[in-house]
Amino acid sequence: MSRFWDALTGRTRPKQANLDSLFLIPSAAITLQTASGFNPTGSGSVCYRAPEGAAYQQTQDDVVALLRDDPDKPDVSVHRDDFGFTWLVVDRVDNDIAGLCTGLHAVNTALEEQGFASGLLCSLVPFHDASGRTFGLVYLYKQGTFYAFAPTGAKTRDNLLEIQVRDTLAAELPMEQDLQRWLALWGAPGL
């Protein structure tokens, strides 16, 4: 009945997150490398709005401990940006993109399981090329889609590069088609 009511009122249900889409990034990384010379930087992050309270802090500490217990021992750190968002950053010195995506999936899943899914915003995997250009491949948690964010300065971005990445990866990843959802992630770790 609710789908019928949504249709009558013109509402649509948002796509559900499909965290397994994060496991498509290693294949997309190969495409980016061969098509345009972009390589992953070896880091990635999960952005969320951290609620206040001891329960949340314990969950965040547990997630960090889980990642640090990984036999490959990625470097894990927590950052807060100027906008009040928390970034859990995973750095892999071995540049293992599959291991990085597994770590990002684990962070998202752990936060979901502890009831903090409503605070999850996005996951980010930065890429760079030999000329110094960078962009982040952004997974929008609430949409279940990807887009590219390519900052070029304090408040400027390379829209052409972002569109090129979208077109390059369209056959491999669920790319966000609504450009209004391509949010600027100023100050995101790794960019």
One Martini backbone bead per residue (centre of mass of N, CA, C, O) as a GRO file, in nm:
protein
  191
    1MET     BB    1   0.055   0.064  -0.018
    2SER     BB    2   0.297   0.264  -0.006
    3ARG     BB    3   0.363   0.265  -0.309
    4PHE     BB    4   0.097   0.380  -0.397
    5TRP     BB    5   0.114   0.643  -0.233
    6ASP     BB    6   0.378   0.742  -0.357
    7ALA     BB    7   0.267   0.762  -0.647
    8LEU     BB    8   0.039   0.969  -0.586
    9THR     BB    9   0.250   1.187  -0.444
   10GLY     BB   10   0.544   1.166  -0.599
   11ARG     BB   11   0.716   0.971  -0.451
   12THR     BB   12   1.043   0.848  -0.378
   13ARG     BB   13   1.261   0.602  -0.330
   14PRO     BB   14   1.552   0.548  -0.221
   15LYS     BB   15   1.827   0.410  -0.261
   16GLN     BB   16   2.004   0.149  -0.158
   17ALA     BB   17   2.259   0.040  -0.014
   18ASN     BB   18   2.554  -0.119  -0.181
   19LEU     BB   19   2.843  -0.214  -0.047
   20ASP     BB   20   2.944  -0.412  -0.275
   21SER     BB   21   3.032  -0.184  -0.473
   22LEU     BB   22   3.320  -0.147  -0.353
   23PHE     BB   23   3.428  -0.416  -0.509
   24LEU     BB   24   3.448  -0.253  -0.798
   25ILE     BB   25   3.701  -0.066  -0.776
   26PRO     BB   26   3.946  -0.237  -0.875
   27SER     BB   27   3.845  -0.250  -1.169
   28ALA     BB   28   3.822   0.058  -1.209
   29ALA     BB   29   4.126   0.113  -1.163
   30ILE     BB   30   4.222  -0.025  -1.419
   31THR     BB   31   4.068   0.154  -1.614
   32LEU     BB   32   4.197   0.423  -1.524
   33GLN     BB   33   4.488   0.346  -1.589
   34THR     BB   34   4.451   0.274  -1.898
   35ALA     BB   35   4.278   0.533  -1.992
   36SER     BB   36   4.431   0.786  -1.781
   37GLY     BB   37   4.662   0.732  -1.547
   38PHE     BB   38   4.513   0.644  -1.288
   39ASN     BB   39   4.582   0.609  -0.935
   40PRO     BB   40   4.583   0.491  -0.643
   41THR     BB   41   4.695   0.613  -0.321
   42GLY     BB   42   4.608   0.404  -0.061
   43SER     BB   43   4.349   0.551   0.023
   44GLY     BB   44   4.065   0.594   0.251
   45SER     BB   45   3.712   0.686   0.331
   46VAL     BB   46   3.472   0.763   0.591
   47CYS     BB   47   3.172   0.948   0.606
   48TYR     BB   48   3.030   1.103   0.908
   49ARG     BB   49   2.786   1.165   1.148
   50ALA     BB   50   2.864   1.218   1.472
   51PRO     BB   51   2.743   1.131   1.748
   52GLU     BB   52   2.680   1.170   2.062
   53GLY     BB   53   2.849   0.961   2.283
   54ALA     BB   54   2.953   0.661   2.415
   55ALA     BB   55   2.842   0.456   2.209
   56TYR     BB   56   2.976   0.575   1.963
   57GLN     BB   57   3.269   0.579   2.058
   58GLN     BB   58   3.286   0.272   2.090
   59THR     BB   59   3.232   0.204   1.795
   60GLN     BB   60   3.467   0.358   1.674
   61ASP     BB   61   3.687   0.206   1.834
   62ASP     BB   62   3.611  -0.077   1.721
   63VAL     BB   63   3.668  -0.017   1.424
   64VAL     BB   64   3.963   0.057   1.455
   65ALA     BB   65   4.048  -0.213   1.584
   66LEU     BB   66   3.964  -0.395   1.351
   67LEU     BB   67   4.164  -0.273   1.144
   68ARG     BB   68   4.426  -0.312   1.320
   69ASP     BB   69   4.386  -0.641   1.322
   70ASP     BB   70   4.483  -0.664   1.060
   71PRO     BB   71   4.734  -0.839   0.912
   72ASP     BB   72   4.811  -0.578   0.722
   73LYS     BB   73   4.799  -0.315   0.882
   74PRO     BB   74   4.644  -0.053   0.864
   75ASP     BB   75   4.623   0.284   0.865
   76VAL     BB   76   4.438   0.448   1.128
   77SER     BB   77   4.218   0.740   1.124
   78VAL     BB   78   4.079   1.039   1.279
   79HIS     BB   79   3.868   1.299   1.136
   80ARG     BB   80   3.782   1.646   1.143
   81ASP     BB   81   3.610   1.880   0.989
   82ASP     BB   82   3.489   2.206   0.933
   83PHE     BB   83   3.175   2.070   0.922
   84GLY     BB   84   3.163   1.812   1.142
   85PHE     BB   85   3.292   1.572   1.010
   86THR     BB   86   3.375   1.231   0.997
   87TRP     BB   87   3.692   1.062   0.928
   88LEU     BB   88   3.780   0.743   0.826
   89VAL     BB   89   4.117   0.651   0.776
   90VAL     BB   90   4.274   0.443   0.522
   91ASP     BB   91   4.610   0.320   0.503
   92ARG     BB   92   4.804   0.173   0.228
   93VAL     BB   93   5.131   0.105   0.163
   94ASP     BB   94   5.070  -0.134  -0.061
   95ASN     BB   95   4.827  -0.047  -0.250
   96ASP     BB   96   4.568  -0.225  -0.173
   97ILE     BB   97   4.261  -0.196  -0.309
   98ALA     BB   98   4.109  -0.443  -0.201
   99GLY     BB   99   4.178  -0.398   0.100
  100LEU     BB  100   4.058  -0.118   0.118
  101CYS     BB  101   3.763  -0.196   0.044
  102THR     BB  102   3.730  -0.388   0.280
  103GLY     BB  103   3.767  -0.172   0.500
  104LEU     BB  104   3.531   0.014   0.413
  105HIS     BB  105   3.313  -0.200   0.444
  106ALA     BB  106   3.360  -0.255   0.747
  107VAL     BB  107   3.289   0.024   0.848
  108ASN     BB  108   3.003   0.046   0.741
  109THR     BB  109   2.892  -0.216   0.868
  110ALA     BB  110   2.949  -0.150   1.165
  111LEU     BB  111   2.773   0.105   1.176
  112GLU     BB  112   2.511  -0.027   1.096
  113GLU     BB  113   2.497  -0.252   1.323
  114GLN     BB  114   2.496  -0.001   1.549
  115GLY     BB  115   2.275   0.223   1.427
  116PHE     BB  116   2.446   0.444   1.213
  117ALA     BB  117   2.330   0.476   0.916
  118SER     BB  118   2.216   0.776   0.916
  119GLY     BB  119   2.529   0.898   0.927
  120LEU     BB  120   2.600   0.802   0.656
  121LEU     BB  121   2.750   0.933   0.351
  122CYS     BB  122   3.057   0.836   0.258
  123SER     BB  123   3.298   0.720   0.024
  124LEU     BB  124   3.665   0.743  -0.036
  125VAL     BB  125   3.880   0.730  -0.340
  126PRO     BB  126   4.184   0.823  -0.430
  127PHE     BB  127   4.337   0.980  -0.720
  128HIS     BB  128   4.627   0.982  -0.950
  129ASP     BB  129   4.869   1.144  -1.151
  130ALA     BB  130   5.169   1.244  -1.295
  131SER     BB  131   5.065   1.563  -1.302
  132GLY     BB  132   4.878   1.591  -1.013
  133ARG     BB  133   4.610   1.491  -1.046
  134THR     BB  134   4.293   1.480  -0.864
  135PHE     BB  135   4.057   1.236  -0.726
  136GLY     BB  136   3.740   1.130  -0.602
  137LEU     BB  137   3.579   0.837  -0.532
  138VAL     BB  138   3.232   0.848  -0.470
  139TYR     BB  139   3.018   0.702  -0.223
  140LEU     BB  140   2.676   0.711  -0.191
  141TYR     BB  141   2.504   0.575   0.051
  142LYS     BB  142   2.191   0.671  -0.003
  143GLN     BB  143   2.214   0.594  -0.330
  144GLY     BB  144   2.430   0.381  -0.455
  145THR     BB  145   2.654   0.583  -0.578
  146PHE     BB  146   2.879   0.741  -0.807
  147TYR     BB  147   3.148   0.992  -0.805
  148ALA     BB  148   3.343   1.272  -0.900
  149PHE     BB  149   3.606   1.458  -0.720
  150ALA     BB  150   3.798   1.760  -0.845
  151PRO     BB  151   4.015   1.934  -0.695
  152THR     BB  152   4.210   2.262  -0.753
  153GLY     BB  153   4.124   2.410  -0.483
  154ALA     BB  154   3.968   2.555  -0.230
  155LYS     BB  155   3.691   2.626  -0.446
  156THR     BB  156   3.776   2.424  -0.683
  157ARG     BB  157   3.692   2.243  -0.992
  158ASP     BB  158   3.705   1.959  -1.228
  159ASN     BB  159   3.447   1.893  -1.429
  160LEU     BB  160   3.568   1.743  -1.671
  161LEU     BB  161   3.697   1.513  -1.513
  162GLU     BB  162   3.438   1.412  -1.379
  163ILE     BB  163   3.298   1.334  -1.648
  164GLN     BB  164   3.516   1.142  -1.754
  165VAL     BB  165   3.492   0.939  -1.526
  166ARG     BB  166   3.200   0.869  -1.563
  167ASP     BB  167   3.231   0.764  -1.858
  168THR     BB  168   3.451   0.546  -1.801
  169LEU     BB  169   3.260   0.398  -1.553
  170ALA     BB  170   2.962   0.332  -1.652
  171ALA     BB  171   3.005   0.005  -1.695
  172GLU     BB  172   3.107  -0.054  -1.374
  173LEU     BB  173   2.937   0.171  -1.228
  174PRO     BB  174   2.705   0.333  -1.028
  175MET     BB  175   2.630   0.629  -1.158
  176GLU     BB  176   2.565   0.950  -1.094
  177GLN     BB  177   2.330   1.159  -1.272
  178ASP     BB  178   2.286   1.374  -1.053
  179LEU     BB  179   2.466   1.666  -1.026
  180GLN     BB  180   2.351   1.768  -0.745
  181ARG     BB  181   2.504   1.515  -0.591
  182TRP     BB  182   2.791   1.648  -0.652
  183LEU     BB  183   2.961   1.697  -0.396
  184ALA     BB  184   3.160   1.893  -0.214
  185LEU     BB  185   3.482   1.785  -0.047
  186TRP     BB  186   3.611   1.987   0.138
  187GLY     BB  187   3.889   1.857   0.304
  188ALA     BB  188   3.938   1.584   0.222
  189PRO     BB  189   4.102   1.315   0.273
  190GLY     BB  190   4.350   1.293   0.007
  191LEU     BB  191   4.288   1.588  -0.162
   0.00000   0.00000   0.00000
